[in-house]
Amino acid sequence: MRELVIGQNEAGQRFDKYLKKLLSQAPGSFIYKMLRKKNIVLNDKKADGTEKLKVNDTVKLYLSEETYTKFSSDTAETFVKEQLPEIDLMHLPFQILYEDADVLMINKPSGMLSQKAKPDDISANEYILAYLLASGVVKKENLNTFRPSICNRLDRNTSGVLIAGKTLKGLQEMSKQLRMREVKKFYHCIVEGNITASQHIRGYLRKDAKQNKVKILEKPEDKDDKFIETEYVPLENYKHATLLEVHLITGRTHQIRAHLASIKHPVMGDVKYGAKKRNEITSQLLHAYRLELENGEEIIAPYPKEFKDMIKKLKG
């Protein structure tokens, strides 16, 4: 018999989903059969799998060691060994902006993927998991039933605030707030040309997956065209450039980059969307600068060095 105690990272999910992660190699029919026969019980009572787990709930599995081993291949051990990077807590690859029991917010550097694009990629998601393991917040064995994950995404070459749920509660709550637009997202970017007035622009976005690029339309031409809405305010004007604060009202792929390019003010360094190639810039100067949370709290990500250096150069 094995006894497991539900922790913060497992709480909130359905019992059957938890069991399917724990016994990842077992067919669903086996799990439900074990529940019916009371070979798997929750808090010493028969369960049907629809129960919502709570912290300190106890799960008992009356299975032979051979059966448990057969159906519960330790995917966490393999995952940690093969996919997570080693991390030095004194020299993290990102800056921590905010952390509580459920949520982590970091300042993602330009050049770091938010999530894997290929199986062998190391993204912010893997760095965050490595940090949580190294700091003792997450135990390796718990990764079999819940893995902390990011809630929003930034393009590889966009820096700034990236949100992760450390617990299921944190992941679900932050994902809901983002989906319902209860979190306001503000970006800073340096664009080509002079913009002197604030503007609220709307349009429709069409994605070209083959080119990994999007097109902005005034009116929808296809059922897959997505409505987009962007608001911006000029903060500083330079000779041939402008520092903008952009309020991302809808959050679509490449929305800010494509929308600004469509009004002839591409983000500096963003050659994919028509900006001039500049040897001194390695990526587009677009930074997820500020979040306004539902409770009124602000999270601010300091500018990266390349962004600050360009402002200094433009000021002369």
C-alpha contacts under 8 A as a table, 3 or more apart, distances in Angstrom:
res1	aa1	res2	aa2	distance
1	M	60	K	6.82
1	M	61	L	5.54
1	M	62	Y	4.58
1	M	63	L	6.00
1	M	64	S	7.17
2	R	60	K	5.65
2	R	61	L	5.17
2	R	62	Y	6.73
2	R	63	L	7.70
3	E	58	T	6.76
3	E	59	V	5.62
3	E	60	K	4.49
3	E	61	L	6.49
4	L	58	T	5.71
4	L	59	V	5.06
4	L	60	K	6.43
5	V	55	V	7.84
5	V	56	N	5.55
5	V	57	D	5.79
5	V	58	T	4.64
5	V	59	V	6.31
6	I	9	N	7.93
6	I	10	E	5.87
6	I	11	A	6.37
6	I	53	L	7.33
6	I	54	K	6.79
6	I	55	V	5.26
6	I	56	N	5.07
6	I	57	D	5.26
6	I	58	T	6.29
6	I	59	V	7.60
7	G	10	E	5.50
7	G	11	A	6.18
7	G	54	K	7.88
7	G	55	V	5.11
7	G	56	N	6.23
8	Q	11	A	5.30
8	Q	55	V	5.75
8	Q	167	T	6.36
8	Q	168	L	7.68
9	N	142	N	7.63
9	N	146	F	6.22
9	N	166	K	7.38
9	N	167	T	4.48
9	N	168	L	5.54
9	N	169	K	7.73
10	E	13	Q	6.58
10	E	18	Y	7.42
10	E	53	L	7.27
10	E	54	K	7.93
10	E	55	V	7.68
10	E	145	T	6.66
10	E	146	F	6.13
10	E	167	T	7.59
10	E	168	L	6.70
11	A	52	K	7.57
11	A	53	L	4.96
11	A	54	K	4.72
11	A	55	V	5.43
11	A	168	L	6.95
11	A	169	K	7.65
12	G	52	K	5.70
12	G	53	L	5.28
12	G	54	K	6.12
12	G	168	L	6.72
12	G	169	K	6.73
13	Q	17	K	6.93
13	Q	18	Y	6.84
13	Q	52	K	5.51
13	Q	53	L	5.75
13	Q	168	L	7.69
14	R	17	K	5.38
14	R	18	Y	6.41
14	R	49	G	6.66
14	R	50	T	5.58
14	R	51	E	5.53
14	R	52	K	4.60
14	R	53	L	6.14
15	F	18	Y	5.11
15	F	19	L	6.28
15	F	49	G	4.80
15	F	50	T	5.96
15	F	51	E	5.46
15	F	52	K	6.04
15	F	53	L	6.03
16	D	19	L	5.02
16	D	20	K	6.15
16	D	31	I	7.79
16	D	48	D	7.85
16	D	49	G	4.28
16	D	50	T	6.42
16	D	51	E	7.96
17	K	20	K	5.09
17	K	21	K	6.44
17	K	49	G	7.81
18	Y	21	K	5.29
18	Y	22	L	6.19
18	Y	145	T	5.93
19	L	22	L	4.86
19	L	23	L	5.78
19	L	24	S	7.80
19	L	31	I	7.30
19	L	145	T	7.96
20	K	23	L	5.21
20	K	24	S	5.28
20	K	26	A	7.37
20	K	28	G	7.12
20	K	31	I	7.53
21	K	24	S	4.84
21	K	144	N	6.17
21	K	145	T	5.10
22	L	72	S	6.08
22	L	144	N	5.95
22	L	145	T	5.68
23	L	26	A	5.55
23	L	68	Y	7.58
23	L	71	F	5.10
23	L	72	S	4.38
23	L	73	S	7.60
24	S	71	F	6.30
24	S	72	S	5.72
24	S	73	S	7.16
25	Q	70	K	7.41
25	Q	71	F	4.51
25	Q	72	S	6.05
25	Q	73	S	6.92
26	A	30	F	6.44
26	A	31	I	7.09
26	A	71	F	5.03
26	A	72	S	7.64
27	P	30	F	5.46
27	P	31	I	6.87
28	G	31	I	5.18
28	G	32	Y	6.34
29	S	32	Y	5.31
29	S	33	K	6.06
30	F	33	K	5.07
30	F	34	M	6.20
31	I	34	M	5.17
31	I	35	L	6.34
32	Y	35	L	4.99
32	Y	36	R	6.20
32	Y	48	D	7.24
32	Y	49	G	7.51
33	K	36	R	5.11
33	K	37	K	6.19
34	M	37	K	5.15
34	M	38	K	5.99
34	M	39	N	4.89
34	M	40	I	5.62
35	L	38	K	5.02
35	L	39	N	6.05
35	L	40	I	5.10
35	L	41	V	6.64
35	L	46	K	6.85
35	L	47	A	6.11
35	L	48	D	6.11
35	L	49	G	7.45
36	R	39	N	7.71
36	R	46	K	7.40
36	R	47	A	7.57
36	R	48	D	7.00
37	K	40	I	7.71
38	K	41	V	5.68
38	K	45	K	7.95
38	K	46	K	5.70
38	K	47	A	7.77
39	N	60	K	7.95
39	N	61	L	5.97
39	N	62	Y	4.84
39	N	63	L	6.77
40	I	46	K	7.69
40	I	47	A	7.95
40	I	59	V	7.21
40	I	60	K	5.70
40	I	61	L	4.60
40	I	62	Y	6.12
41	V	44	D	5.49
41	V	45	K	5.44
41	V	46	K	5.25
41	V	47	A	6.04
41	V	59	V	5.92
41	V	60	K	5.42
41	V	61	L	6.78
42	L	45	K	5.38
42	L	46	K	6.51
42	L	47	A	6.12
42	L	57	D	7.13
42	L	58	T	5.90
42	L	59	V	4.85
42	L	60	K	6.63
43	N	57	D	6.05
43	N	58	T	4.99
43	N	59	V	6.27
43	N	60	K	7.81
44	D	58	T	7.64
44	D	59	V	7.70
44	D	60	K	7.32
47	A	50	T	7.76
47	A	51	E	7.28
48	D	51	E	7.27
53	L	57	D	6.70
54	K	57	D	5.64
63	L	67	T	6.21
63	L	68	Y	6.16
64	S	67	T	5.20
64	S	68	Y	6.22
65	E	68	Y	5.11
65	E	69	T	6.02
66	E	69	T	5.25
66	E	70	K	6.08
67	T	70	K	5.06
67	T	71	F	6.31
68	Y	71	F	5.43
68	Y	72	S	5.80
69	T	72	S	5.32
69	T	73	S	6.32
70	K	73	S	6.63
74	D	77	E	5.61
74	D	78	T	6.91
74	D	144	N	7.20
75	T	78	T	5.24
75	T	79	F	5.91
75	T	144	N	6.34
76	A	79	F	4.91
76	A	80	V	6.01
76	A	140	K	6.38
76	A	141	E	6.26
76	A	142	N	7.83
76	A	143	L	5.45
76	A	144	N	5.28
77	E	80	V	5.41
77	E	81	K	6.18
77	E	140	K	7.09
77	E	141	E	7.53
78	T	81	K	5.15
78	T	82	E	5.85
78	T	83	Q	7.92
79	F	82	E	5.39
79	F	83	Q	5.39
79	F	84	L	6.98
80	V	83	Q	5.70
80	V	84	L	5.12
80	V	140	K	7.59
81	K	84	L	6.46
83	Q	120	D	7.42
83	Q	122	I	7.46
83	Q	126	E	7.39
84	L	122	I	7.41
84	L	126	E	5.54
84	L	127	Y	7.05
84	L	129	L	7.47
84	L	130	A	6.02
85	P	122	I	7.42
85	P	126	E	7.11
85	P	127	Y	6.68
85	P	130	A	6.48
86	E	130	A	6.85
87	I	91	H	7.86
87	I	92	L	6.86
87	I	127	Y	7.53
87	I	130	A	6.35
87	I	131	Y	6.55
87	I	134	A	7.29
88	D	91	H	5.29
88	D	92	L	6.03
89	L	92	L	5.65
89	L	131	Y	7.05
89	L	134	A	7.26
89	L	135	S	7.40
92	L	95	Q	7.02
92	L	131	Y	7.99
93	P	109	P	7.99
93	P	127	Y	7.67
94	F	106	I	6.40
94	F	107	N	5.86
94	F	108	K	5.75
94	F	109	P	6.54
95	Q	106	I	5.52
95	Q	107	N	5.09
95	Q	108	K	7.27
96	I	99	E	7.35
96	I	104	L	7.57
96	I	105	M	6.19
96	I	106	I	4.49
96	I	107	N	6.37
97	L	104	L	7.85
97	L	105	M	5.46
97	L	106	I	5.15
97	L	107	N	6.48
97	L	161	V	7.92
97	L	299	I	7.00
97	L	300	I	7.39
97	L	301	A	6.88
98	Y	103	V	7.82
98	Y	104	L	5.81
98	Y	105	M	5.03
98	Y	106	I	6.99
98	Y	299	I	7.43
99	E	102	D	7.75
99	E	103	V	5.72
99	E	104	L	4.47
99	E	105	M	6.32
100	D	103	V	5.49
100	D	104	L	6.64
101	A	166	K	7.25
101	A	167	T	7.78
102	D	165	G	6.03
102	D	166	K	4.94
102	D	167	T	5.13
102	D	168	L	7.90
102	D	169	K	6.70
102	D	170	G	4.52
102	D	171	L	7.66
103	V	163	I	7.29
103	V	164	A	5.87
103	V	165	G	4.77
103	V	166	K	5.27
103	V	167	T	7.31
103	V	170	G	5.42
103	V	171	L	7.41
104	L	163	I	6.01
104	L	164	A	5.15
104	L	165	G	6.39
104	L	166	K	6.58
105	M	161	V	6.45
105	M	162	L	5.58
105	M	163	I	4.52
105	M	164	A	6.14
106	I	160	G	7.52
106	I	161	V	5.65
106	I	162	L	5.36
106	I	163	I	6.66
107	N	159	S	6.92
107	N	160	G	4.67
107	N	161	V	4.87
107	N	162	L	6.33
107	N	301	A	5.73
107	N	302	P	7.82
108	K	112	M	6.97
108	K	124	A	7.35
108	K	159	S	5.21
108	K	160	G	5.08
108	K	161	V	6.31
108	K	162	L	6.24
109	P	112	M	6.01
109	P	157	N	7.94
109	P	158	T	7.53
109	P	159	S	4.85
109	P	160	G	6.73
109	P	304	P	7.32
110	S	156	R	6.25
110	S	157	N	4.46
110	S	158	T	5.25
110	S	159	S	4.58
110	S	283	S	7.35
111	G	156	R	5.12
111	G	157	N	4.82
111	G	158	T	7.51
111	G	159	S	7.98
111	G	283	S	7.91
112	M	123	S	6.14
112	M	124	A	6.47
112	M	156	R	5.31
112	M	157	N	7.06
113	L	116	K	6.65
113	L	117	A	7.82
113	L	122	I	7.56
113	L	123	S	4.72
113	L	124	A	5.99
113	L	154	L	7.71
113	L	155	D	6.94
113	L	156	R	4.56
113	L	157	N	7.97
114	S	123	S	5.50
114	S	124	A	4.92
114	S	125	N	6.30
114	S	150	I	7.69
114	S	153	R	5.66
114	S	154	L	6.02
114	S	155	D	7.13
114	S	156	R	6.67
114	S	162	L	7.98
115	Q	123	S	5.14
115	Q	124	A	6.34
115	Q	125	N	5.79
115	Q	153	R	7.61
116	K	119	P	6.64
116	K	120	D	7.81
116	K	121	D	5.35
116	K	122	I	6.55
116	K	123	S	5.54
116	K	125	N	7.89
117	A	121	D	6.56
118	K	121	D	5.44
122	I	125	N	7.83
122	I	126	E	5.96
122	I	127	Y	7.31
123	S	126	E	5.39
123	S	127	Y	6.47
124	A	127	Y	5.01
124	A	128	I	5.97
125	N	128	I	5.20
125	N	129	L	6.30
125	N	149	S	6.10
125	N	150	I	6.23
126	E	129	L	5.10
126	E	130	A	6.10
127	Y	130	A	5.04
127	Y	131	Y	6.13
128	I	131	Y	5.04
128	I	132	L	6.22
129	L	132	L	5.11
129	L	133	L	6.18
129	L	147	R	7.88
129	L	148	P	6.77
129	L	149	S	7.86
130	A	133	L	5.20
130	A	134	A	6.06
131	Y	134	A	5.11
131	Y	135	S	6.01
132	L	135	S	5.25
132	L	136	G	6.20
132	L	137	V	5.18
132	L	138	V	5.52
133	L	136	G	5.17
133	L	137	V	6.11
133	L	138	V	5.02
133	L	139	K	6.17
133	L	140	K	6.83
134	A	137	V	7.79
135	S	138	V	7.79
136	G	139	K	6.58
138	V	142	N	7.00
138	V	143	L	7.92
139	K	142	N	5.40
139	K	143	L	7.16
140	K	143	L	5.61
140	K	144	N	7.99
141	E	144	N	6.01
142	N	145	T	5.77
142	N	146	F	6.33
142	N	147	R	7.74
143	L	146	F	5.09
143	L	147	R	5.10
144	N	147	R	7.48
146	F	168	L	7.45
148	P	164	A	7.02
148	P	165	G	5.59
148	P	166	K	4.80
148	P	167	T	6.15
148	P	168	L	7.43
148	P	171	L	7.48
149	S	164	A	5.37
149	S	165	G	5.61
149	S	166	K	7.00
149	S	171	L	7.15
150	I	153	R	7.39
150	I	162	L	7.17
150	I	163	I	5.57
150	I	164	A	3.82
150	I	165	G	6.12
150	I	171	L	7.69
151	C	162	L	7.71
151	C	163	I	5.48
151	C	164	A	5.31
151	C	165	G	6.63
151	C	171	L	6.52
151	C	174	M	6.69
151	C	175	S	5.55
152	N	162	L	6.35
152	N	163	I	6.04
152	N	164	A	7.70
152	N	175	S	7.70
152	N	178	L	7.82
153	R	162	L	6.89
154	L	157	N	7.98
154	L	158	T	5.94
154	L	159	S	7.28
154	L	162	L	7.29
155	D	158	T	5.11
155	D	159	S	8.00
155	D	254	H	7.60
156	R	159	S	7.82
157	N	283	S	5.65
157	N	284	Q	6.44
157	N	286	L	7.99
158	T	283	S	7.84
158	T	284	Q	6.94
158	T	285	L	7.39
158	T	286	L	5.44
158	T	287	H	5.69
158	T	288	A	7.30
159	S	286	L	6.78
159	S	287	H	4.80
159	S	288	A	6.08
159	S	304	P	7.54
160	G	287	H	5.16
160	G	288	A	4.16
160	G	289	Y	5.72
160	G	301	A	5.72
160	G	302	P	7.85
160	G	303	Y	7.84
161	V	288	A	5.44
161	V	289	Y	6.55
161	V	290	R	7.09
161	V	291	L	7.60
161	V	299	I	7.89
161	V	300	I	7.51
161	V	301	A	5.99
163	I	174	M	7.99
164	A	170	G	7.94
164	A	171	L	6.76
165	G	168	L	6.77
165	G	169	K	7.60
165	G	170	G	4.63
165	G	171	L	3.86
165	G	172	Q	7.61
165	G	174	M	7.20
166	K	170	G	6.15
166	K	171	L	6.77
167	T	170	G	5.09
167	T	171	L	6.11
168	L	171	L	5.05
168	L	172	Q	5.98
169	K	172	Q	5.30
169	K	173	E	5.99
170	G	173	E	5.22
170	G	174	M	5.98
171	L	174	M	5.51
171	L	175	S	5.95
172	Q	175	S	5.20
172	Q	176	K	6.06
173	E	176	K	5.15
173	E	177	Q	6.26
174	M	177	Q	5.05
174	M	178	L	6.15
175	S	178	L	5.19
175	S	179	R	6.04
176	K	179	R	5.04
176	K	180	M	6.02
177	Q	180	M	5.19
177	Q	181	R	5.95
177	Q	182	E	4.91
177	Q	183	V	5.94
177	Q	294	E	7.67
178	L	181	R	4.96
178	L	182	E	6.08
178	L	183	V	5.60
179	R	182	E	7.71
181	R	184	K	6.61
181	R	249	I	7.60
182	E	293	L	7.05
182	E	294	E	5.57
183	V	291	L	6.68
183	V	292	E	5.71
183	V	293	L	4.87
183	V	294	E	5.78
184	K	247	H	7.41
184	K	248	L	7.52
184	K	249	I	7.41
184	K	291	L	5.67
184	K	292	E	5.01
184	K	293	L	6.69
185	K	247	H	5.92
185	K	248	L	5.62
185	K	249	I	7.40
185	K	288	A	7.47
185	K	290	R	6.23
185	K	291	L	4.93
185	K	292	E	6.71
186	F	245	E	6.52
186	F	246	V	5.44
186	F	247	H	4.54
186	F	248	L	6.11
186	F	288	A	6.30
186	F	289	Y	5.99
186	F	290	R	5.10
186	F	291	L	6.24
187	Y	245	E	5.64
187	Y	246	V	4.98
187	Y	247	H	6.46
187	Y	248	L	7.35
187	Y	286	L	6.95
187	Y	287	H	5.48
187	Y	288	A	4.34
187	Y	289	Y	4.96
187	Y	290	R	6.60
188	H	243	L	7.00
188	H	244	L	5.55
188	H	245	E	4.60
188	H	246	V	6.12
188	H	286	L	6.05
188	H	287	H	5.28
188	H	288	A	6.48
188	H	289	Y	5.85
189	C	243	L	5.79
189	C	244	L	5.40
189	C	245	E	6.72
189	C	246	V	7.64
189	C	267	V	6.57
189	C	268	M	7.92
189	C	285	L	5.52
189	C	286	L	4.42
189	C	287	H	6.13
190	I	241	A	6.67
190	I	242	T	5.56
190	I	243	L	4.52
190	I	244	L	6.23
190	I	267	V	5.86
190	I	268	M	5.75
190	I	285	L	5.82
190	I	286	L	6.98
191	V	241	A	5.59
191	V	242	T	5.40
191	V	243	L	6.55
191	V	244	L	7.35
191	V	265	H	5.64
191	V	266	P	5.53
191	V	267	V	4.24
191	V	268	M	5.00
191	V	285	L	7.99
192	E	240	H	6.28
192	E	241	A	4.58
192	E	242	T	6.62
192	E	265	H	5.18
192	E	266	P	5.84
192	E	267	V	6.36
192	E	268	M	5.76
192	E	275	A	7.32
193	G	240	H	4.79
193	G	241	A	4.53
193	G	242	T	6.47
193	G	265	H	6.05
194	N	237	N	6.48
194	N	238	Y	7.42
194	N	239	K	7.68
194	N	240	H	6.06
194	N	241	A	5.40
194	N	242	T	5.48
195	I	234	P	6.39
195	I	237	N	7.40
195	I	242	T	6.20
196	T	234	P	6.22
196	T	237	N	7.52
197	A	233	V	6.86
197	A	234	P	6.54
198	S	231	E	7.62
198	S	232	Y	5.65
198	S	233	V	4.43
198	S	234	P	6.31
199	Q	231	E	5.83
199	Q	232	Y	5.63
199	Q	233	V	6.83
200	H	229	E	7.48
200	H	230	T	5.97
200	H	231	E	4.31
200	H	232	Y	6.58
201	I	229	E	5.94
201	I	230	T	5.34
201	I	231	E	6.11
202	R	218	E	7.83
202	R	227	F	7.53
202	R	228	I	5.73
202	R	229	E	4.52
202	R	230	T	6.37
203	G	216	I	6.52
203	G	217	L	5.78
203	G	218	E	4.99
203	G	219	K	6.66
203	G	227	F	5.94
203	G	228	I	5.41
203	G	229	E	6.66
204	Y	216	I	5.65
204	Y	217	L	4.93
204	Y	218	E	6.11
204	Y	219	K	6.20
204	Y	220	P	5.91
204	Y	225	D	5.91
204	Y	226	K	5.18
204	Y	227	F	4.42
204	Y	228	I	5.51
205	L	214	V	6.48
205	L	215	K	5.71
205	L	216	I	4.81
205	L	217	L	6.17
205	L	225	D	5.42
205	L	226	K	5.03
205	L	227	F	6.34
205	L	228	I	6.59
205	L	252	R	7.93
205	L	255	Q	7.66
206	R	214	V	5.46
206	R	215	K	5.15
206	R	216	I	6.48
206	R	217	L	7.49
206	R	224	D	7.14
206	R	225	D	4.93
206	R	226	K	6.66
207	K	212	N	7.51
207	K	213	K	6.20
207	K	214	V	4.38
207	K	215	K	6.50
207	K	225	D	7.74
207	K	253	T	7.87
208	D	211	Q	5.68
208	D	212	N	5.79
208	D	213	K	5.34
208	D	214	V	5.62
208	D	215	K	7.72
209	A	212	N	4.75
209	A	213	K	6.71
210	K	213	K	7.88
213	K	254	H	7.44
214	V	253	T	7.45
214	V	254	H	6.83
214	V	258	A	6.68
215	K	258	A	6.76
216	I	258	A	6.65
216	I	259	H	6.51
216	I	262	S	6.68
217	L	220	P	6.60
220	P	223	K	7.43
220	P	225	D	5.64
220	P	226	K	7.61
220	P	227	F	7.98
221	E	225	D	6.83
222	D	225	D	5.44
227	F	250	T	7.99
228	I	249	I	7.73
228	I	250	T	5.55
228	I	251	G	7.54
228	I	252	R	7.17
228	I	255	Q	7.39
229	E	248	L	7.15
229	E	249	I	5.54
229	E	250	T	5.52
230	T	246	V	7.06
230	T	247	H	6.10
230	T	248	L	5.31
230	T	249	I	5.64
230	T	250	T	7.09
230	T	256	I	7.26
230	T	259	H	7.73
231	E	246	V	5.70
231	E	247	H	5.02
231	E	248	L	6.69
231	E	249	I	7.26
232	Y	244	L	6.46
232	Y	245	E	5.56
232	Y	246	V	4.21
232	Y	247	H	5.93
233	V	244	L	5.66
233	V	245	E	5.26
233	V	246	V	6.47
234	P	237	N	7.33
234	P	242	T	6.67
234	P	243	L	6.01
234	P	244	L	4.48
234	P	245	E	6.33
235	L	242	T	7.47
235	L	243	L	5.46
235	L	244	L	5.43
235	L	245	E	6.62
236	E	242	T	5.82
236	E	243	L	5.09
236	E	244	L	7.25
237	N	240	H	7.99
237	N	241	A	6.30
237	N	242	T	4.61
237	N	243	L	6.43
238	Y	241	A	5.10
238	Y	242	T	5.83
238	Y	314	L	6.15
238	Y	315	K	6.58
239	K	314	L	7.40
241	A	314	L	7.86
246	V	256	I	7.86
248	L	251	G	6.26
248	L	256	I	7.37
251	G	255	Q	6.78
252	R	255	Q	5.19
254	H	257	R	5.36
254	H	258	A	5.92
255	Q	258	A	5.40
255	Q	259	H	5.78
256	I	259	H	5.19
256	I	260	L	6.00
257	R	260	L	5.56
257	R	261	A	6.18
257	R	266	P	6.59
257	R	267	V	6.22
257	R	270	D	7.65
257	R	273	Y	6.93
258	A	261	A	5.05
258	A	262	S	6.08
258	A	266	P	7.62
258	A	273	Y	6.45
259	H	262	S	5.11
259	H	263	I	6.85
260	L	263	I	5.41
260	L	264	K	6.63
260	L	265	H	5.26
260	L	266	P	5.32
260	L	267	V	7.03
261	A	264	K	4.99
261	A	265	H	5.08
261	A	266	P	4.03
261	A	267	V	7.17
261	A	273	Y	6.07
261	A	274	G	6.86
262	S	265	H	7.34
262	S	266	P	7.71
263	I	266	P	7.93
266	P	270	D	6.84
266	P	273	Y	6.47
266	P	274	G	6.32
266	P	275	A	5.44
267	V	270	D	5.52
267	V	275	A	6.54
267	V	284	Q	6.21
267	V	285	L	6.35
267	V	286	L	6.96
268	M	275	A	5.79
268	M	276	K	7.29
268	M	284	Q	5.72
268	M	285	L	5.73
269	G	275	A	5.84
269	G	276	K	6.64
269	G	277	K	6.29
269	G	278	R	6.55
269	G	281	I	5.99
269	G	282	T	7.16
269	G	283	S	5.54
269	G	284	Q	4.20
269	G	285	L	6.25
270	D	273	Y	5.74
270	D	274	G	6.69
270	D	275	A	5.15
270	D	276	K	7.64
270	D	277	K	7.96
270	D	283	S	6.69
270	D	284	Q	4.55
270	D	285	L	7.62
271	V	274	G	4.97
271	V	275	A	4.52
271	V	276	K	6.07
271	V	277	K	6.08
271	V	284	Q	7.96
272	K	275	A	7.29
278	R	281	I	5.61
279	N	282	T	7.33
281	I	284	Q	7.47
281	I	306	E	7.31
285	L	306	E	8.00
285	L	307	F	6.15
287	H	303	Y	7.17
288	A	301	A	7.26
289	Y	300	I	5.68
289	Y	301	A	5.07
289	Y	302	P	6.97
289	Y	303	Y	7.40
290	R	298	E	6.82
290	R	299	I	5.56
290	R	300	I	4.52
290	R	301	A	6.33
291	L	298	E	5.57
291	L	299	I	5.10
291	L	300	I	6.64
292	E	296	G	6.09
292	E	297	E	5.92
292	E	298	E	4.71
292	E	299	I	6.69
293	L	296	G	5.30
293	L	297	E	5.29
293	L	298	E	6.22
293	L	299	I	7.87
294	E	297	E	7.36
303	Y	307	F	6.06
303	Y	308	K	6.27
304	P	307	F	5.44
304	P	308	K	6.44
305	K	308	K	5.14
305	K	309	D	5.98
306	E	309	D	5.07
306	E	310	M	6.24
307	F	310	M	5.35
307	F	311	I	6.48
308	K	311	I	5.22
308	K	312	K	6.28
309	D	312	K	5.13
309	D	313	K	6.21
310	M	313	K	4.97
310	M	314	L	6.06
311	I	314	L	5.12
311	I	315	K	6.16
312	K	315	K	5.23
312	K	316	G	6.48
313	K	316	G	5.11
